[in-house]
Amino acid sequence: MDQRRTLRFQEIVGRGGFGTVYRATLTSGGGFRKDVAVKVLHQQGSASAQVAERLRDEARLLGLVRHRALPSVDGLSWVGGRWALITEYVYGVSLLSATRRERLPLGVVLEIGAEVASALHAAYHNPGPDGEPLCLIHRDVKPANIQLTPAGEVKLLDLGIARAEYDGREAETTQILLGSVTYMSPERLELDSGPASDVYALAVTLAEVVTARKLGRTSAHPDRHAEHVDAALGKLRGWLEDPAAEGFEALLRDMLAYDVDDRPSAKEVERRCRQLRQIADPPFLPDWAEEHVEAAREPLAPGDDPLLGRTVPIEDAPPDAPEPGSGIPLRRIALIAVLAGLLIGGAILGSIIAVLLLVPPAQRAAPEGPQPALTVDPGAVVGAPGGALGSGGALEGQPTSPERLVPGSGSPRRVEGAPPGEGAPPGEGAPSGEGAPPGEGAPPGEGAPPG
């Protein structure tokens, strides 16, 4: 046991089905102290081991990618008899919570978009341990996972479901549908993700925070997707009166293209955002953040938590601790699993729906006869069975007819389901939580830790 490193748990900044996120004070040898974010898993066993795999992957990925918009990591540790991921604490507010009060000015949104796009470019192109590009795909870009500080810093959080091409990854994600359905590009619904999928999700995010309206889910059919984009961007025009509005709409249209080859790269998105920022109206991000971020923070009530106020040593895991990777091998199970839902910064962190197939497509024999489609509630926020974490059902105001997903079939990705989702105006079909903020209507709670 390392007696020189302790954690004093100060406050809860996020809760979820698999764990709690705290702000804690880390004290190291020599009396050095700093605030950190600590994700502590609730339980042990095979399920916890699988979640711990994702935590360890997240720690390794954050250690491999260096960028100002990505949080630093201390590591995966054994704290109070449970696995815990210790990362940089980012004081501030998520974009989800920031837009509960008001929509963001276009110039501010362009600066945020440039920073996130720069982080996505670095994550994909930075070299891994073997010197080759890491090819890291975030797979859950959304307002809840973008944090703003009062100084105007931007942090892209939650690499727990990211995919990268390096040998050290433990959690199996090759055949899993991960992320938040609202922000998924058409190809994501066929278990096909790439850097263009992150660009698509960023476009949805930027459109939502500049209007404070949901953009809605797309259709998998090219024609319906085009209609959806036209309708969504048509509504956008009425909200924006800015010299950069026309260029911003054109950028979003390119980022939302059905064909991945037609979307700009993250690097190109960054360049165009910075170019448009030069002609956009004030305010600038640092000035806006100084005035608005602190006011938007709404800390969670402490509740009855045994760790709050305690000082706990960071220990070596005991021999009987469930090691990440020691759970049931994921490739041997066919299941629909929900993993690692953590409430963070007033939103669902790492909300995941996992549609796991027995073997990769290359090893899978053609099925005999028609196969049943996997069903996802189109109104659900993936991350808990049936909807928002703890809700047990579809989001309020959302359609409840199921959307049938046919992974890898080559057939249309949306069949026999509800019509393409539309952006809901404030108070009309919006997720629960003060009108229609972008995101999933999670309860407030700020001071979001990274990841």
WOWO-V132706 format. One record per backbone hydrogen bond with DSSP energy under -1.0 kcal/mol. CO is the residue of the C=O (numbers start at 1). NH is the residue of the N-H. E is the energy in kcal/mol with one decimal. If there is no record, write none. Layout:
CO | NH | E
CO | NH | E
This chain:
1 | 3 | -1.0
2 | 5 | -1.2
5 | 314 | -2.4
6 | 27 | -2.5
7 | 312 | -3.4
8 | 25 | -2.5
9 | 309 | -3.0
11 | 23 | -2.6
13 | 345 | -1.5
14 | 21 | -3.1
18 | 42 | -2.3
19 | 16 | -1.7
20 | 40 | -2.9
21 | 13 | -2.8
21 | 14 | -1.4
22 | 38 | -2.3
23 | 10 | -2.5
23 | 11 | -1.6
24 | 36 | -3.0
25 | 8 | -2.1
26 | 34 | -1.5
27 | 6 | -2.1
28 | 31 | -1.6
32 | 28 | -2.8
34 | 26 | -3.1
36 | 24 | -2.6
37 | 87 | -2.6
38 | 22 | -2.4
39 | 85 | -1.9
40 | 20 | -2.2
45 | 49 | -2.5
46 | 50 | -2.0
47 | 51 | -2.0
48 | 52 | -2.8
49 | 53 | -1.7
50 | 54 | -1.3
51 | 55 | -2.0
52 | 56 | -2.9
53 | 57 | -2.6
54 | 58 | -2.7
55 | 59 | -2.3
56 | 60 | -2.5
57 | 61 | -3.0
58 | 62 | -2.6
59 | 63 | -1.7
60 | 64 | -1.2
61 | 65 | -1.8
67 | 70 | -1.9
69 | 156 | -3.7
72 | 88 | -2.7
75 | 86 | -2.7
77 | 84 | -2.6
78 | 315 | -2.5
79 | 82 | -1.2
82 | 79 | -3.1
83 | 41 | -2.3
84 | 77 | -3.4
85 | 39 | -2.4
86 | 74 | -2.9
86 | 75 | -1.7
87 | 37 | -2.7
88 | 450 | -1.3
92 | 447 | -1.9
93 | 148 | -3.1
94 | 98 | -2.5
95 | 99 | -1.7
97 | 100 | -1.4
105 | 109 | -2.3
106 | 110 | -2.5
107 | 111 | -1.7
108 | 112 | -2.2
109 | 113 | -2.9
110 | 114 | -2.2
111 | 115 | -1.9
112 | 116 | -2.5
113 | 117 | -2.5
114 | 118 | -2.1
115 | 119 | -2.0
116 | 120 | -2.4
117 | 121 | -2.3
118 | 122 | -2.3
119 | 123 | -2.6
120 | 124 | -1.8
121 | 125 | -2.3
122 | 126 | -2.6
123 | 136 | -1.6
124 | 135 | -2.3
126 | 134 | -3.4
128 | 131 | -1.9
132 | 128 | -3.7
134 | 165 | -2.5
137 | 163 | -2.3
142 | 145 | -1.6
143 | 95 | -1.2
143 | 96 | -1.0
143 | 146 | -1.4
145 | 157 | -3.3
146 | 95 | -2.2
147 | 155 | -2.4
148 | 93 | -2.4
149 | 152 | -2.1
153 | 149 | -1.8
155 | 147 | -3.0
159 | 162 | -1.2
163 | 137 | -3.1
164 | 166 | -1.1
166 | 169 | -1.2
173 | 176 | -1.4
180 | 183 | -1.7
181 | 184 | -1.8
187 | 190 | -1.6
187 | 192 | -1.7
188 | 191 | -1.7
194 | 197 | -1.5
195 | 199 | -1.6
196 | 200 | -2.1
197 | 201 | -2.2
198 | 202 | -2.3
199 | 203 | -1.9
200 | 204 | -2.1
201 | 205 | -2.3
202 | 206 | -2.7
203 | 207 | -2.4
204 | 208 | -2.1
205 | 209 | -2.4
206 | 210 | -1.5
208 | 212 | -2.6
209 | 104 | -2.7
221 | 225 | -2.9
222 | 226 | -2.3
223 | 227 | -2.0
224 | 228 | -2.5
225 | 229 | -2.6
226 | 230 | -2.5
227 | 231 | -2.5
228 | 232 | -2.6
229 | 233 | -2.8
230 | 234 | -1.9
231 | 235 | -1.7
232 | 236 | -1.3
233 | 237 | -1.3
236 | 239 | -1.6
236 | 240 | -1.0
242 | 245 | -2.0
244 | 248 | -2.4
245 | 249 | -2.4
246 | 250 | -2.0
247 | 251 | -2.2
248 | 252 | -2.6
249 | 253 | -2.4
250 | 254 | -2.0
251 | 255 | -2.5
252 | 256 | -1.9
254 | 257 | -1.3
259 | 262 | -1.7
260 | 263 | -1.1
265 | 269 | -2.3
266 | 270 | -2.4
267 | 271 | -2.1
268 | 272 | -2.5
269 | 273 | -2.5
270 | 274 | -2.4
271 | 275 | -2.1
272 | 276 | -2.5
273 | 277 | -2.1
276 | 279 | -1.3
276 | 280 | -1.1
284 | 288 | -2.6
285 | 289 | -3.1
286 | 290 | -2.0
287 | 291 | -1.2
288 | 292 | -2.1
289 | 293 | -2.1
292 | 296 | -1.3
307 | 310 | -2.3
310 | 9 | -2.2
312 | 7 | -2.8
318 | 321 | -1.9
323 | 326 | -2.7
329 | 332 | -1.4
330 | 333 | -1.6
335 | 356 | -1.9
337 | 354 | -2.5
341 | 18 | -1.3
342 | 349 | -4.8
344 | 347 | -1.4
347 | 344 | -3.9
349 | 342 | -2.8
354 | 337 | -1.7
360 | 363 | -1.5
361 | 364 | -1.1
374 | 405 | -3.0
376 | 403 | -2.4
377 | 380 | -1.9
379 | 395 | -1.8
384 | 387 | -1.8
388 | 391 | -3.0
395 | 398 | -1.9
403 | 376 | -2.1
405 | 374 | -1.9
406 | 409 | -1.6
425 | 428 | -2.6
